[in-house]
């Protein structure tokens, strides 16, 4: 989902290359589509920081409330 969002921001549409996944030979990425390794790590760390807070909130919610429906999530 995050890859589709990034593609939408970068190109104005979701690139169909994201959905081509042949098990033997992946097609070449579009020109200029791949990121450098430091940029990829930076995006990964930012994503982890953003997701940390909702996950912490949800863990605290599950610890406080013992609702049956929360056990399924």
C-alpha positions as CSV (number, residue, x, y, z in Angstrom):
1,X,0.0,0.0,0.0
2,X,2.8,2.4,0.8
3,X,4.5,1.6,-2.5
4,X,1.3,2.6,-4.3
5,X,1.1,5.8,-2.4
6,X,4.7,6.7,-3.2
7,X,4.1,5.9,-6.8
8,X,1.0,8.1,-6.8
9,X,2.9,11.0,-5.3
10,X,5.9,10.6,-7.6
11,X,4.1,10.0,-10.9
12,X,0.5,11.1,-10.5
13,X,-0.7,7.5,-11.0
14,X,0.0,4.1,-9.7
15,X,2.7,2.5,-11.9
16,X,1.6,-0.9,-13.2
17,X,5.1,-2.2,-12.8
18,X,4.4,-2.6,-9.1
19,X,1.9,-5.4,-9.9
20,X,4.1,-7.4,-12.3
21,X,5.8,-10.2,-10.4
22,X,6.7,-13.2,-12.5
23,X,8.4,-15.8,-10.3
24,X,11.3,-16.5,-12.8
25,X,12.2,-13.1,-14.2
26,X,10.9,-9.7,-12.9
27,X,10.6,-7.0,-15.6
28,X,13.1,-4.1,-15.5
29,X,11.9,-1.2,-13.4
30,X,11.0,2.0,-15.2
31,X,13.8,4.5,-15.7
32,X,14.5,6.6,-12.6
33,X,12.1,4.5,-10.5
34,X,14.5,2.8,-8.1
35,X,15.9,4.6,-5.1
36,X,19.4,4.8,-3.7
37,X,20.0,2.6,-0.7
38,X,20.4,5.5,1.8
39,X,17.1,7.0,0.7
40,X,15.4,3.6,1.0
41,X,16.7,3.2,4.5
42,X,15.5,6.7,5.4
43,X,12.0,6.0,4.1
44,X,12.0,2.7,6.0
45,X,13.0,4.4,9.3
46,X,10.4,7.2,8.8
47,X,7.7,4.6,8.2
48,X,8.7,2.7,11.4
49,X,8.5,5.9,13.4
50,X,5.1,6.8,12.0
51,X,3.7,3.3,12.6
52,X,5.2,3.1,16.1
53,X,2.7,5.4,17.7
54,X,-0.6,3.8,16.5
55,X,0.9,0.4,17.4
56,X,1.8,1.5,20.9
57,X,-1.7,3.0,21.4
58,X,-3.3,-0.2,20.2
59,X,-1.1,-2.4,22.5
60,X,-2.1,-0.2,25.5
61,X,-5.7,-0.5,24.5
62,X,-5.5,-4.3,24.3
63,X,-3.8,-4.3,27.7
64,X,-6.5,-2.1,29.3
65,X,-9.6,-3.7,27.8
66,X,-10.3,-7.4,27.7
67,X,-12.9,-7.3,25.0
68,X,-13.5,-10.5,23.0
69,X,-13.2,-8.8,19.7
70,X,-9.8,-7.4,20.5
71,X,-8.4,-10.9,20.8
72,X,-9.0,-11.4,17.1
73,X,-6.8,-8.4,16.1
